[in-house]
Structures are given as structure tokens and as C-alpha cells.
């Protein structure tokens, strides 16, 4: 790769994107990451340099100089201030990529030079190991060439899907927050195994691999989850008894409500 990349903000998601970019073929020497100007930030910068070999700085404006791709990975409330810092020093044609939940492309474009291509994205934390999925949506000035660059940049983080920007709040609720829901399921399954008499390490191993294997089976077969569920469920059997309890406890309705609540919160953050 020859394009320089600046990643502004290196929390969990910022570092996940950084690691994915290097996995996709970007040279660490072409990536600059920003950290906070504090003792904590200095330690964070040292850790990033050691793990990934990238340059770090506390200066957002310096980081974006000559960068072809600028990833804004700060908290949503901090996005306006960061854009104000970099607007006048962005290279002409640089693509600005947002991973901030709820911040619209229009809101970002209003703080940048007219015509700046902006692409809004929503990755998730499995991007850290190349197993994530990221939805991307273009702003007014972003075309297929810009989207292709962003897809190439994110290739090392896992799957990438293009969506309309109006759908990103729902994406945030489903796949952005989805890992936390799945971790809750894993924790609950493991705890249930302990209550059923298993040793905790065995219960944890069984729960993790069961979720991983079930997800892989769904992806690799392409079969509808309902069909896969039926193949596990013998009439009057043990799985049927367990599923009846889940239905009685309205687990499906709880997931619907959780995604609705997360989507509504994403809309609020963007307001």
C-alpha cells in the first residue's frame, strides 16, 4: 500500500481498525495513530508502537498531514472538536472515515471543506482478530472509488457490507453492540453449566465453542437459523424442553427490545 493513514483516537475500536489495516497490507510506517496528551496517553502510545510498529502523536493536525485516509475513532461527543482541528490541514481529496456511533456524514461534512469525501462506518470488536463485520455508508461527496478504498482498508478486519446511511443506527444496534449480547449468552450458558454440575473451566469451554461452532455452521451452510434449529431439536427431546423455557421467558422478545433500545440510543447520540 502507498496511501498514508491517520487514525485519530486509539481506544478499543481505533486499535482494532489499526490492526486490521496492517493485516490488510498497510505498512506500519504508513500509519500514524493519535493518543491523548497525558501520562496515560504516553503509555498508550508506547504500547501501540510496540504492538504494531506505528508512529504515534498527540497532535491530530500533524497526524493528518499528507494522509490519504483519515479515520476518526474518537467518542461521538469529541468528533466536532477533532474535525475543527483537522479541517484546514487535510490534504485535498483525503477521505475521512468515521467510526463514531450516531454522527451523520452531513454533520461531519459541515465542519470540513466543501466536497470532502466522508464515509461513515460501524465496525465491531471482533475486528481485533479479523473476524468482524463493518457496515459502510457514503456521504454526499464519496463515490465508488472512495468506498472501494475504505473497503480495502477494512479488509483485514473481516467482512464489509455497504448500506444506506439511514440504516446505520440499526447496524449499530445489531452488529455494533451484538458482540456484547453474544458474550452475555456465553456467560449465561457457562453459568448454567456450572449450576448443572460441570466444572467452571469445562462449562466455559463448552459454551464458547458451542457459540463459535453454531455461528460457523450458519455462515458456511447458508441455511436459515430456523432450519438449523429444527435439526438439533428432536420432538419431545431435551433441546425442545430447553427451547420451551426460552420461549416462555420471552428471550426472543428481549433481543428485539435490546436492539430497538440500542438503535434509539444511536439516534439520540447523533442528535
Kinemage of the C-alpha trace (Angstrom):
@kinemage 1
@onewidth
@group {chain A} dominant
@subgroup {mainchain}
@vectorlist {calphas} color= white
{ca unk a 1} P 0.000 0.000 0.000
{ca unk a 2} L 1.185 3.554 -0.646
{ca unk a 3} L -1.517 5.694 0.961
{ca unk a 4} L -0.727 7.255 4.324
{ca unk a 5} L -3.335 6.639 7.018
{ca unk a 6} L -4.077 8.648 10.152
{ca unk a 7} L -6.155 7.089 12.923
{ca unk a 8} L -7.450 9.724 15.313
{ca unk a 9} L -8.301 8.027 18.587
{ca unk a 10} L -6.961 4.642 19.621
{ca unk a 11} L -9.407 3.131 22.042
{ca unk a 12} L -10.558 -0.444 21.537
{ca unk a 13} L -12.204 0.244 18.189
{ca unk a 14} L -9.473 2.543 16.925
{ca unk a 15} L -6.829 -0.077 17.668
{ca unk a 16} L -8.976 -2.802 16.099
{ca unk a 17} L -9.160 -0.805 12.869
{ca unk a 18} L -5.431 -0.101 13.075
{ca unk a 19} L -4.595 -3.789 13.460
{ca unk a 20} L -6.955 -4.668 10.625
{ca unk a 21} L -5.334 -2.146 8.290
{ca unk a 22} L -1.899 -3.622 8.926
{ca unk a 23} L -3.388 -7.077 8.392
{ca unk a 24} L -4.782 -5.888 5.057
{ca unk a 25} L -1.318 -4.878 3.871
{ca unk a 26} L -0.733 -1.321 5.016
{ca unk a 27} L 2.818 -0.801 6.185
{ca unk a 28} L 3.099 0.271 9.836
{ca unk a 29} L 5.349 3.020 8.544
{ca unk a 30} L 2.410 4.494 6.622
{ca unk a 31} L 0.116 4.644 9.669
{ca unk a 32} L 0.055 7.367 12.333
{ca unk a 33} L -2.181 6.998 15.396
{ca unk a 34} L -3.086 9.690 17.892
{ca unk a 35} L -3.267 9.320 21.668
{ca unk a 36} L -4.266 11.692 24.432
{ca unk a 37} L -1.749 14.237 25.680
{ca unk a 38} L -1.368 12.755 29.166
{ca unk a 39} L 0.698 10.283 31.125
{ca unk a 40} L -1.895 7.652 30.244
{ca unk a 41} L -1.643 8.699 26.609
{ca unk a 42} L 2.139 8.370 26.640
{ca unk a 43} L 1.847 4.806 27.927
{ca unk a 44} L -0.802 4.055 25.333
{ca unk a 45} L 1.406 5.418 22.567
{ca unk a 46} L 4.342 3.290 23.696
{ca unk a 47} L 2.117 0.200 23.748
{ca unk a 48} L 0.832 0.881 20.223
{ca unk a 49} L 4.349 1.376 18.895
{ca unk a 50} L 5.478 -1.867 20.480
{ca unk a 51} L 2.487 -3.918 19.300
{ca unk a 52} L 2.048 -2.511 15.799
{ca unk a 53} L 5.170 -0.546 14.899
{ca unk a 54} L 3.199 2.612 14.025
{ca unk a 55} L 4.080 6.212 14.720
{ca unk a 56} L 2.063 7.943 17.430
{ca unk a 57} L 1.414 11.582 18.276
{ca unk a 58} L -0.827 13.710 20.466
{ca unk a 59} L -1.368 16.203 17.623
{ca unk a 60} L -4.361 15.428 15.376
{ca unk a 61} L -3.432 18.089 12.840
{ca unk a 62} L 0.106 16.743 12.490
{ca unk a 63} L -1.210 13.203 12.112
{ca unk a 64} L -3.397 14.003 9.101
{ca unk a 65} L -0.727 15.868 7.137
{ca unk a 66} L -0.384 14.142 3.742
{ca unk a 67} L -2.754 11.344 4.805
{ca unk a 68} L -4.973 9.897 2.073
{ca unk a 69} L -7.268 8.261 4.612
{ca unk a 70} L -8.222 9.780 7.969
{ca unk a 71} L -10.106 7.592 10.448
{ca unk a 72} L -11.999 9.457 13.159
{ca unk a 73} L -12.302 6.959 16.011
{ca unk a 74} L -12.931 9.251 18.976
{ca unk a 75} L -16.084 9.304 21.109
{ca unk a 76} L -19.112 10.822 19.323
{ca unk a 77} L -19.127 13.894 21.593
{ca unk a 78} L -15.499 14.634 20.641
{ca unk a 79} L -15.967 14.413 16.861
{ca unk a 80} L -16.809 18.128 16.255
{ca unk a 81} L -13.697 19.357 18.075
{ca unk a 82} L -11.450 16.883 16.230
{ca unk a 83} L -12.875 17.881 12.850
{ca unk a 84} L -12.317 21.546 13.666
{ca unk a 85} L -8.665 20.724 14.411
{ca unk a 86} L -8.025 18.975 11.107
{ca unk a 87} L -10.348 20.688 8.616
{ca unk a 88} L -7.828 23.212 7.303
{ca unk a 89} L -4.870 20.834 7.100
{ca unk a 90} L -6.499 17.873 5.354
{ca unk a 91} L -4.916 17.022 2.022
{ca unk a 92} L -7.166 17.700 -0.984
{ca unk a 93} L -9.089 14.527 -1.777
{ca unk a 94} L -8.371 12.879 1.578
{ca unk a 95} L -11.155 10.508 2.616
{ca unk a 96} L -12.489 10.993 6.138
{ca unk a 97} L -13.816 7.797 7.708
{ca unk a 98} L -15.937 7.881 10.859
{ca unk a 99} L -16.414 5.026 13.321
{ca unk a 100} L -18.374 7.215 15.769
{ca unk a 101} L -21.872 5.928 16.513
{ca unk a 102} L -24.694 8.273 15.596
{ca unk a 103} L -22.626 11.045 13.970
{ca unk a 104} L -24.024 11.661 10.482
{ca unk a 105} L -21.993 12.334 7.374
{ca unk a 106} L -23.848 15.643 6.973
{ca unk a 107} L -22.754 16.750 10.444
{ca unk a 108} L -19.157 15.893 9.596
{ca unk a 109} L -19.251 17.497 6.153
{ca unk a 110} L -20.497 20.743 7.698
{ca unk a 111} L -17.174 21.056 9.582
{ca unk a 112} L -14.908 20.127 6.653
{ca unk a 113} L -14.040 21.763 3.363
{ca unk a 114} L -16.861 21.541 0.789
{ca unk a 115} L -16.504 18.404 -1.315
{ca unk a 116} L -14.531 16.414 1.272
{ca unk a 117} L -15.452 12.727 0.838
{ca unk a 118} L -16.796 11.298 4.093
{ca unk a 119} L -17.586 7.632 4.704
{ca unk a 120} L -19.409 6.596 7.853
{ca unk a 121} L -18.711 3.127 9.186
{ca unk a 122} L -19.809 0.868 12.007
{ca unk a 123} L -17.313 -1.919 12.800
{ca unk a 124} L -17.499 -4.260 15.771
{ca unk a 125} L -14.896 -5.513 18.227
{ca unk a 126} L -14.208 -8.921 16.592
{ca unk a 127} L -12.387 -6.758 14.042
{ca unk a 128} L -9.479 -7.068 16.506
{ca unk a 129} L -8.938 -10.653 15.316
{ca unk a 130} L -10.058 -10.188 11.689
{ca unk a 131} L -13.491 -11.692 12.398
{ca unk a 132} L -15.613 -8.555 12.487
{ca unk a 133} L -18.182 -7.099 10.162
{ca unk a 134} L -18.291 -3.428 9.223
{ca unk a 135} L -21.117 -1.577 7.522
{ca unk a 136} L -20.116 1.474 5.468
{ca unk a 137} L -22.210 4.300 4.016
{ca unk a 138} L -21.088 7.187 1.781
{ca unk a 139} L -21.593 10.888 2.357
{ca unk a 140} L -22.571 13.352 -0.352
{ca unk a 141} L -19.106 13.600 -1.950
{ca unk a 142} L -17.996 9.967 -1.551
{ca unk a 143} L -18.164 7.831 -4.695
{ca unk a 144} L -17.449 4.180 -5.534
{ca unk a 145} L -13.704 4.857 -5.682
{ca unk a 146} L -13.713 6.199 -2.133
{ca unk a 147} L -15.854 3.297 -0.906
{ca unk a 148} L -13.508 0.809 -2.573
{ca unk a 149} L -10.529 2.397 -0.779
{ca unk a 150} L -12.316 2.127 2.560
{ca unk a 151} L -13.278 -1.499 1.833
{ca unk a 152} L -9.657 -2.293 1.032
{ca unk a 153} L -8.547 -0.534 4.208
{ca unk a 154} L -11.010 -2.541 6.315
{ca unk a 155} L -10.433 -5.885 4.592
{ca unk a 156} L -8.167 -7.096 7.378
{ca unk a 157} L -10.891 -6.579 9.989
{ca unk a 158} L -13.319 -9.096 8.465
{ca unk a 159} L -16.396 -8.709 6.264
{ca unk a 160} L -17.510 -5.328 4.887
{ca unk a 161} L -21.032 -4.512 3.681
{ca unk a 162} L -22.357 -1.347 2.033
{ca unk a 163} L -25.621 0.078 3.413
{ca unk a 164} L -27.649 3.272 3.170
{ca unk a 165} L -26.772 5.751 5.892
{ca unk a 166} L -30.340 5.649 7.204
{ca unk a 167} L -29.714 2.025 8.196
{ca unk a 168} L -26.583 2.650 10.264
{ca unk a 169} L -28.417 3.207 13.540
{ca unk a 170} L -29.917 -0.267 13.155
{ca unk a 171} L -26.494 -1.657 12.225
{ca unk a 172} L -25.036 -0.064 15.354
{ca unk a 173} L -27.716 -1.764 17.439
{ca unk a 174} L -27.351 -5.184 15.804
{ca unk a 175} L -23.737 -5.861 14.873
{ca unk a 176} L -22.072 -2.960 16.700
{ca unk a 177} L -23.488 -3.986 20.057
{ca unk a 178} L -24.117 -7.597 19.073
{ca unk a 179} L -20.842 -8.989 20.459
{ca unk a 180} L -21.874 -7.796 23.934
{ca unk a 181} L -25.172 -9.660 23.582
{ca unk a 182} L -23.341 -12.802 22.470
{ca unk a 183} L -20.852 -12.527 25.347
{ca unk a 184} L -23.840 -12.334 27.687
{ca unk a 185} L -25.212 -15.537 26.134
{ca unk a 186} L -21.844 -17.281 26.516
{ca unk a 187} L -21.590 -16.192 30.146
{ca unk a 188} L -25.144 -17.341 30.850
{ca unk a 189} L -24.612 -20.731 29.178
{ca unk a 190} L -21.395 -21.311 31.100
{ca unk a 191} L -23.033 -20.341 34.389
{ca unk a 192} L -25.923 -22.677 33.615
{ca unk a 193} L -23.425 -25.456 33.002
{ca unk a 194} L -21.884 -24.846 36.419
{ca unk a 195} L -25.326 -24.996 38.032
{ca unk a 196} L -25.897 -28.286 36.197
{ca unk a 197} L -22.778 -29.733 37.837
{ca unk a 198} L -19.923 -29.034 35.408
{ca unk a 199} L -16.570 -27.589 36.439
{ca unk a 200} L -16.375 -23.902 35.526
{ca unk a 201} L -13.482 -24.244 33.069
{ca unk a 202} L -15.236 -27.085 31.267
{ca unk a 203} L -18.549 -25.194 31.177
{ca unk a 204} L -16.804 -22.086 29.802
{ca unk a 205} L -15.008 -24.083 27.102
{ca unk a 206} L -18.224 -25.831 26.081
{ca unk a 207} L -20.192 -22.570 25.934
{ca unk a 208} L -17.595 -20.679 23.866
{ca unk a 209} L -17.057 -23.450 21.329
{ca unk a 210} L -20.796 -24.104 21.026
{ca unk a 211} L -21.477 -20.471 20.089
{ca unk a 212} L -18.495 -20.376 17.714
{ca unk a 213} L -19.443 -23.641 16.041
{ca unk a 214} L -23.108 -22.731 15.692
{ca unk a 215} L -22.210 -19.395 14.075
{ca unk a 216} L -19.775 -21.032 11.665
{ca unk a 217} L -22.372 -23.650 10.733
{ca unk a 218} L -24.918 -20.914 9.985
{ca unk a 219} L -22.421 -18.960 7.874
{ca unk a 220} L -20.923 -21.882 5.975
{ca unk a 221} L -24.183 -23.713 5.192
{ca unk a 222} L -26.164 -20.575 4.440
{ca unk a 223} L -29.233 -22.309 5.869
{ca unk a 224} L -31.871 -20.309 7.725
{ca unk a 225} L -31.324 -20.401 11.503
{ca unk a 226} L -34.807 -21.848 11.973
{ca unk a 227} L -33.886 -24.840 9.801
{ca unk a 228} L -30.641 -25.371 11.691
{ca unk a 229} L -32.521 -25.150 14.973
{ca unk a 230} L -35.004 -27.810 13.821
{ca unk a 231} L -32.134 -30.173 13.003
{ca unk a 232} L -30.976 -30.002 16.613
{ca unk a 233} L -34.439 -30.308 18.115
{ca unk a 234} L -35.941 -33.787 18.342
{ca unk a 235} L -39.679 -33.887 19.123
{ca unk a 236} L -40.130 -34.266 22.864
{ca unk a 237} L -36.365 -34.249 23.422
{ca unk a 238} L -34.013 -32.364 25.705
{ca unk a 239} L -33.435 -29.422 23.344
{ca unk a 240} L -37.171 -28.988 22.832
{ca unk a 241} L -37.604 -28.798 26.603
{ca unk a 242} L -34.927 -26.102 26.849
{ca unk a 243} L -36.319 -24.080 23.931
{ca unk a 244} L -39.768 -24.132 25.518
{ca unk a 245} L -38.324 -22.412 28.588
{ca unk a 246} L -36.577 -19.791 26.454
{ca unk a 247} L -39.849 -19.048 24.681
{ca unk a 248} L -41.737 -18.917 27.996
{ca unk a 249} L -39.137 -16.422 29.315
{ca unk a 250} L -39.512 -14.314 26.134
{ca unk a 251} L -35.821 -14.442 25.213
{ca unk a 252} L -36.592 -13.647 21.563
{ca unk a 253} L -38.661 -10.619 22.594
{ca unk a 254} L -35.824 -9.484 24.861
{ca unk a 255} L -33.390 -9.424 21.927
{ca unk a 256} L -35.894 -7.459 19.830
{ca unk a 257} L -36.269 -4.928 22.640
{ca unk a 258} L -32.492 -4.697 23.172
{ca unk a 259} L -31.810 -3.911 19.514
{ca unk a 260} L -34.643 -1.360 19.459
{ca unk a 261} L -33.246 0.359 22.560
{ca unk a 262} L -29.708 0.439 21.141
{ca unk a 263} L -30.963 1.828 17.820
{ca unk a 264} L -32.888 4.580 19.618
{ca unk a 265} L -29.800 5.466 21.657
{ca unk a 266} L -27.728 5.687 18.467
{ca unk a 267} L -30.261 8.127 17.051
{ca unk a 268} L -30.043 10.206 20.255
{ca unk a 269} L -26.248 10.320 20.083
{ca unk a 270} L -26.472 11.650 16.537
{ca unk a 271} L -28.975 14.313 17.509
